[in-house]
Amino acid sequence: MKNCPNCNGENRDEALFCTKCGNKLEEQPSNTDINTIQNDNTSENSDPGVNQVIEPTVQPSANETPPVDPPKKKSKVMVYVIGIVAVIAIIFLAMNISFAKPVNKLIKGLVKLSKMNKYTTTTTIDIAYDGDDDEADFISDFALKLETAADVNDVLAQVTLDLLYSNKSVIEVAAGINNEDVYIDLKDLHKKVFYQEIEDVFPDYPDYINDYKIIKKAFDDISLKFDTKNYIKIIDEVLDDNIKGSGNKVTVTLDSKTMSKLVKELLEEAEDDKKLRESIRKNGIDFINRIIKEKRKLEIIDVDDLEEILEIFEDKGDFEDFYQEAIANALIDMDYMDFDIDDINELELTFRFGAGNTIKGIDFTGEIDDELEINVKNDIKSGASFTKFNKKNSIEINELISGGDIEDVAEEISENLIKAIKKNKDLKNKIEDLTGEDIDDLIEMFMYGVLSPVW
């Protein structure tokens, strides 16, 4: 062993650098063993004889490069950085462990989901059939893909339906509502968008939207306080083995009895939760007052009705009676519902999570009967986009019905529908085999049945 002249640490004889401080060690000659023997002989023969030859020790050249690249000297700053990173990693792991319980993870994800103001969900509905009926088997080869876009603040919504057969798109249509119009976009079936001004359909729509936005703004400031742990404990105990977590998924299996028991126990807990009751009362007072402050802008809501409700919330005794009665009625309703939901089949829901414990998908599977199973996959993302159209290049629905070129429109839709079906040879052949009719004749009959009430 050799000692480091800098820190006095012990190192192996062949070490070139100190393993403790990184200091370069003084190199030993390459013929160390020979020199050791010679030194021993020299000590035994203190007076060198005539025949004794002492060979000089070979010293390494000052310019000689060590055969092994020297390790970099450890920096104290780097050590501190590594230490900090390790601590952060441990804290992050601990936080994830605290939310690793499926119930906690699910509730946290649902809370985040409820706060999304703009979102798009893509829902794929697939039916699995295991039977001998040809028509049912034909239907099971279809799948529906629904894309729902919504803007909760501006009250915009659009649903796009894509009909698939054997995983191939057949037709796609969209319908939506914006601040001015209700519209239908038939995509490839017709080159123009069909629309109707929203006030023609819902005359008081602008007034309802006005009041909704006032209520929504007031509602966004609500922050209820309650004993979260108690409710999580109830959910955890009722679901028990029916809720499981694996990686970024939480799976919940529900049947009618479990759902009924869960709702009942949550209501019973809320009935005795004084903290929740008082929080609802105080938030209710603030909520109503915020709406009343905007009374000059209100179009539909009656301020006198709000003030009567406010009196109940402001009187603790009256509100407690109101609160207890509301929950008692809900529990009675649950007893009646038990008779109605006994026939509901078991449902398996799988929640898929992304970064930040955000729910990015909800899938569920349910049996309709012994031969039929429905599978639904929902993908959820933030943000929403809607069809934009120029009214000058679009068709007003009322005008079309009252005397427009409805026959020309129907003919164009029929032709494009036939083309769409013929593109999918499997679908065309299956329809013709089942019906014994030519696809062109079937579509014409179908369109006549749809439009005959209009004609």
C-alpha positions, 0 to 999 in steps of 0.5 A: 500500500502507498500513502497519499502525500496530500491526504495521507489516504491509503492506496493500492501500490499500482494506483496512479491517483489517490482514490480519496482526493484525486491527487497524483501519486508518485510513480514507482519504478517499473523494476520495483521487485528487482530493486527491492532484492538488491536493497536487501542484498545491500543491507546484508553486505554493508561493504560492497565486495569487489565482485558486487555490482550495484545497478542504478535504479531506472527512474521514469522520464519526466515526460512519460505519459501514464498508461491510463487516463487519470480520473477527473478530480471530484468537484465539491460543487458537483457533489452538492448538485448530485445531492440536491438532485437526489433529495428532489428525486426522493421528495418527488417519489414520496409525493407520488407514493402519497397519491399512488393509492388508486382512490386518491389518484382517481379523485385528484384526476376527476377534480382536474377534469371538472375544471377544464373549460375547453376540451375535446373528447373522442369516443369510439363505440364498438359492439362485440357480438358472439352469436348466430344472427347474421344481422346482429353480426353485421351490426357488430362490424360497425363502429361509431367514432364521436368527437365532441368539442366544447367551450364551457365559457362561451357555450360552444359545442360540436359533435362530429360522427364518423361511421366506420365499417371494418375499421374504415371510415364510411361517412362523417358528419358534424353538427354544432352550435355557436353564438349565432347559429345551429349548423350541420356539416355533411362533409363529403356528402355535400359541399355546403354547410346547412345552418339556421340562426339560433334565435329562429330555433330558440328565440330567448337563447341570447338571454339564457346565455347572458344569465348563464355567463353571470352564473358561471362566473359566480360559480367559478369562485365557489370553494367548498371545505369538508373532511376529504379523508372521510369521503376518500375512506368511504370510497376506498372501503366500499369499492375495496377490490373493485378499484385497482391501480396499475401504472398510469391506469385506475380500473373501477368495477361497478354494479348496481349494489356497489353504486347504490351503497357508495352514494348512500354512504356518501350522503350519510357522511354529508348529512353529519358533516358540519364543516361541509354544511357551513361551507355550502351555506357561506359559499351559497351566500357569496354565490347569490350575492355575486349574481344579485350584484349583476341584477341590471344585466340579468334577463331571465333570472328573477332577483326576488326569487334569489333574495328569498333563497338568500334569506334561508342561507343567511339564517343558520337554523333555517339552512340546517333544516333545509340541508337535512331535509334535502339529504333525507329526501335524497336518501329516500329517493335512493331506496326507491332507485334500488328497485330500478337499478337491480337489473343494471349489468356490471360495468368496468371503467378504466381511467388513463392518466397522463402527466400531472395526474391528468385524466387523458382517457376513460374506457368502459366495457359492459355486457348488454346480454350473454351475446352482446358486449359494448366497448367504449373508449374515450380520449380526452384532451384540452382545447377545442376547435369548431367548424367555421363557415361563410353564410354566403356560401352556405344553405339556410335550412328554413329557406331550403325547406320552404322552397329551395332546391331540396331535390337537388340537395337530396340527389347530391347527398344520395350520389355521394352516399352511394360512392362512400359505401361503394368505396368499402367493398366489404360493406357494399357486398354485405348490405346487398347480400342481406337485403337482396337489393342493389345499393343504388336502389336502397339508398334512393329508397332510404333518402325518399323515406327520410325526406318525404315528410318534408316534401 
